[in-house]
Amino acid sequence: MENNNDDTNSSQLMEEIHTNGENIKTQRQRPIISSEQLDIESYASFYTGRTKILRLIFIADRCDNPSMQLEILRMAYDVAKKGEDTYLFKEVAHRINGRLGPSYGMDLGWIEAVERRAELRKEKLENEINAYRTNLIKESIRMGYNDFGDFFYAHGQLGDAFKNYVRTRDYCTTAKHLVNMCLNAILVSIELGQFSHVNSYVTKAEQTPEALEPIVLAKLHCAAGLANLEAKKYKLAARKFLEVAPELSNNYSEVIAPQDVATYGGLCALATFDRSELKSKVIDNLNFRNFLELVPEIRELIHDFYSSHYASCLDYLGNLKTNLLLDIRLHDHVESLYKEIRHKALIQYTLPFVSLDLNMMANAFKTSVSDLQKELETLITNNQIQARIDSHNKILYARHADQRNATFQRVLQTGAGFDRDVRSMLLRANVIKHDFSHKHSRRM
């Protein structure tokens, strides 16, 4: 994508721990939500515009059920035909490949009509912008370039849309105009996958706080969260998603749904936050709680993880995985996030114990002892768990630091340092008192 250089630079742990995973069902009656086929119609209703079509195409490409795939493509075809993006329409029609009959084929008449109207509209916009530039009316020029950006975006020419949105910057006369330019540039950059530009324009927008209404700020946090997620900076992504205000609602459906905020933010937080952060920043976060209510599975697995109900937590994760792999923004990160969450669960599980039966632990994590042992060996090697494994008896022995001895050693070191400092001060005071100082004689 062409771009100017300026734009580029632009003891609570123990509360409910289950050492044996077999009796969880008797202790907790809350059912696990079964893994059901993704409700495509409901899912698609969360989004609008190009994002809706792109998400449907993404799911269709990964669907192994031919009848379901065709139903998804039918929905995408209907949505594409309501717009003006002939590129996306051709993509969908090509994937259908005549399997849905003549009504869902490559409608060349519709394509020609749309392209003809587009040429007329483009010519009109060019005449208008030329007139505005001749008259040197800044606001009109800004609106002209903005209309050009909207035109190219609607027709799928994202590179040209980006260039025209960015050109409006030189003609912005208010902070609100600048923020609007940034939001447009962010939208196109996300679809182009240029997330470095996303971060740049989020920063630009945040430098005009007087124009940042709650909805705008929520959109910027979402965009920053997506950029950090793409860069695999999961902790930063979690923080950004957790800052999203409830005012977002469905006002950013061309990019992200409120359900995505809960899912992305919740999983990133589980993978990177420690126990205290999980409690204060996620569970006790009143704003984020509104998003979690939209995705009960994410809410429950977070509570299960915090309460050390690992078998239940892993069940939720297992049930969610198939659908998460169909998410256009999250699919590349599912394995990494799941791995981090599981490692954190293993570490947290072992903390309160001096010794631990691997057979019982394997039951709790629904895995074999040999596989569990390999996972623990990796964590011990990486110094994430302070322990050793008795491979013969299948017991994990923790190597807890002697806190009593460590405290005494710190006290002795502090005392020695204090004694040294006092002696130095007394010596200096006596030297000054008796005027005992060595004066260097300088030879001429």
Secondary structure, DSSP 8 states (H G I E B T S, - for coil): ----HHHHH---TTTT--S-GGGHHHH------------HHHHHTT--HHHHHHHHHHHHHT---HHHHHHHHHHHHHHHHHSS-HHHHHHHHHHHTTTT-GGGS--HHHHHHHHHHHHHHHHHHHHHHHHHHHHT-HHHHHHHHHHHHHHHHHTT-HHHHHHHHHHGGGG--SHHHHHHHHHHHHHHHHHHT-HHHHHHHHHHHHT-GGG--HHHHHHHHHHHHHHHHHTT-HHHHHHHHHT--GGGTTTTTTT--HHHHHHHHHHHHHHH--HHHIIIIIIT-HHHHHHHTT-HHHHHHHHHHHTT-HHHHHHHHHHHHHHHTT-TTTGGGHHHHHHHHHHHHHHHHHTT-SEEEHHHHHHHTTS-HHHHHHHHHHHHHTTSS-EEEETTTTEEEE----HHHHHHHHHHHHHHHHHHHHHHHHHHHHHHHTT---------
